[in-house]
């Protein structure tokens, strides 16, 4: 496995990639019901099965690198209009390795992602789609906050409010999220997201609804987030996939990573190892 700037841990025969996030089941045009913990007490909310804490995204596919985590996801089924839009969209700037079109020798370092700070991660984007950086989730009565390790935050309102009219909402990478509990599953509906690509070949606009279902395993050690994007102008059928996370040990913290795109050291590079 190539070396990467983000940390990777080995556990139970799988690669653990630092990262995290969530999912829900809502329909276009419906508002999410008021917060109802379905019999949960305040003590239960902070128990070992609470979503609160530090989480890292896991590689259940055995891909061995972050880029392969979604290899087995079902591809989005798009309308003809958005098939053309997705096919023609420009990818985010990458490192020189993506345009050199050559094999790099073992031991020869090269940049794979150049100036990642320019991707807008500090605006809460990684609270919607966590990558290899750890995330911290804080849960209170009226709000859930997701704080990615690499800056920004995402706020999910649990006080029963509805989404504002889109004319009053400025789209952001984190969007406007409202949530409620169905039993022990946190269900979140988000809209007002900035326009752009979605995991596994999807697309979104500010009108698109993202529903997420956050569910902690009975032993409290794992978190699943099931994502579904709903938008009939974009999708032939709703686009769904699932992320999984491992809970970090007690006492872990998500370090803030200052992102300065003008810093020449702000590059993701690898050194290919000798092949065995």
N, C-alpha and C positions, 0 to 999 in steps of 0.2 A: 504494500500500500504506500502511495506517495506521501511525503510529509506535507502537512497543511498548517497554515497559521492557526486555525481553530483547533482546540483540544479534542482528541478522540480517546475514549476509554474502552477497554475490553471487558466484557462481562457476559457470562453465560453463553459464550460462543458467538456473540454478535458484537458488532461495532456500535458503540454509543456515541452519537454525534451531538455535541452541545446545542440545545435549541428547545422550542416549545409552542403550543396554541390550542383552539377549540372548535365546536360545531352545534347545529340545531335543526329542527324541522318546522319550518314556517311556510306560508303561502304568500305569493305576491299580493300586496294590498292589505294584508292582515296585520294588525298590531299585536305585539306580544302582551300577554296577560300580566297583571301586577305580580310582584314578587310574592311567592308562596312557597315556603320551605317544606310544605307537606309534612308537618309534624316535627321537623328538625328543631332542636334546641340550639341556643347559642354555643353550648359546649360541643354539640355534635358538629357544628360548623367549623370548629377549630380542632376536630379530632384528626386522627391519622388518615382518615378517608376524605378530608377536606381538600378542595383544589388549592388551598393556600399553601405556598411554599415555593421551592426552587425545582425547576424541571429541565431535563435535557432530552432532545429529540433522539429517537432510536432508529437504527437501521435494521428493520426486520427482513429486508430483501437480501441481506448479505452482499450488498453492492461494494462495500469497502470504502466509499467516498460519498461526500454529500451530494454530488451530482447524480448519483444513482438511486437516491432514496425514493424517487417517484417512478422508477422504471416499470413497475408492474401496475401502476394506476390505469384505470380505464380512461382512454382519451375522450376529451370533450366532443360531443356531437353538436356541431354548429350549423346554423342556418347558412344558406349560400352567401348571403351578404357578409356575414362575419367570418366565414371561411376565407373570403378574399381579404378582409381586413387583417386577420391574424397572419395570413401568408405574406402580406406586404409590410407588416410592422417591423421596424428596425429594432434589433436587439440592443440591450444596454452595452455600453463600451466594455470591451474585454481587454485582456493583455495581449502583447505581441504574439504569444504562442498560438493564438487562435487565427492569426493571419499569415504566419510564417510557413505553414503547410509543410513541415518537416519533422522528422523524428529527432528528439533531443537525446544526446548521449547520457549514459549513466554518469552522475556527478556533475552534470552541466546545469546550473541553476537558470530558471527562466520565470518570467512573470506570467501568471495565468489570469489574474484580475487586476486591472490598473485603476487606481483611485476609486475604490468602492464607496468612499464617502459621498460621491456624487449621486448615489442611487436614491437619496431621500430617506434612508433608514432612520434618521433621527426624528422623523415626523410620526413615528408610531407604526410604520409599515411592518416591522418585525413582530408587532403585537398581533397582527392578523395572520401572517405567514412566517412563523419562526424558522430561522435557518440553523446554522451550527453554533450560534451563541446561546448561552443559557437564558432562561426567562424566569422572572419572579412574579408570582400572582398573590395579590393581597385582596382579601374578601371582607367587606363590611356589610352592614344591613342594607344600605341603599346604593352600593356601588362595588364593582369588581374592577381592580386596576391590574393590567398586565404590563410589567416593566421589563423590556428586553435588555440584555446586557450591553448592547451597542447603542443605547440612546433612544430617547422618545418614550412615549407611553400610550396605552390604549385604555379608555374608560368605558365601562359597560354599566349603564344605569339600571338599577334594580328597584326603583321606586314607583313603577307602574306607568311612567310617562310614555307617550307615543313618539314616533319620529316627527320632527318638524317638517313642514312643507319644504320640498327641495328648493323652492325659490328663496327660502330663508337660510339655506344650508350651504356652506362652502365645502366642497368636496376635499377630503384629506386622505392620506394613505391608510389611516386608521378608521375612517368613516364614523358614523353615528350608531352606536350599539345599545340595544335595550335587551334585558334578559329577565328570566324567571326560572324557577325550579319546577321540574316534573319529577316528583319523587326525589332521587338523589342526583338526577342529571340536570346540569345547568344548560338551559337552552337560550341561545342568543340570536337575535336578528339584527343585521347590520346593513345599512344603505348609506349613500353619500360618499362612497369610495371614489377615489380618483380613477380615471380611465386607464386601462392597461391590461396586460396579460395576466392569466391565472394558471396555476399549476395544472399540468397535464393538458396543455393546449387550449385552455379556456380563455375567456375575455370578460371584462366587466366595464360598466359605466356607472355614473352616480345613481341611476335608477335601479340597477341590479340589486337584488336582495341576496345577502349571504346569510344562511342559517348554519349554526354550529351547535353540536351537542358535546359538552364536556363531561366525561364520565371517569371517575377514579375507580380503580380495581378494588375488590373487597379487602385486599391486604394493604391498600394505601400506597403501593409502591409504583404504580403505573397510572398514566393518564392517557385516555384516548380523546381525540377531537375529530369529530366527523363533520366534514364540510359539505354543504350543498349550495350551489349557485342557482338562483331562479331568475330567469329573464327570457320570456318567449321570443323577443326580437333577436336574441343571441343564440339560444340553445334549442335544439330539437326536443330534448328532454333535459330535466335538471341534471347538472353536472356535480358528481359527488366523489369524494375520496376521503381517506382517513390518515391522520398522523398519530403516532404513539410517542409517549415520553416516559422516562424513568425519573423517579423522585431522587433528588440529591440528598446526601446524608444531612442530618440535623446540624445546624451551624453553618451551612454553606450560604454564600451570599453571591448576588449577581454584581460583578464589578462594572462600574460605569466606564465606558471606553470612549474617550474624547475623539471625535472624528473631525479631522482637518484635511480637506481634499487638497490643500496646497502643500501638504507635507510630502516631500519626495519619498519618504519611507512608507507612505500609505499605499502599499502594493501587496497583493497576495502572490507569493512566489513558492515554487516547489523545486526540489532537487531530486531528479529521478534516481531511485536506488538501483543497484545492480540486480538484475533479474536472476532468480534461482531456478 
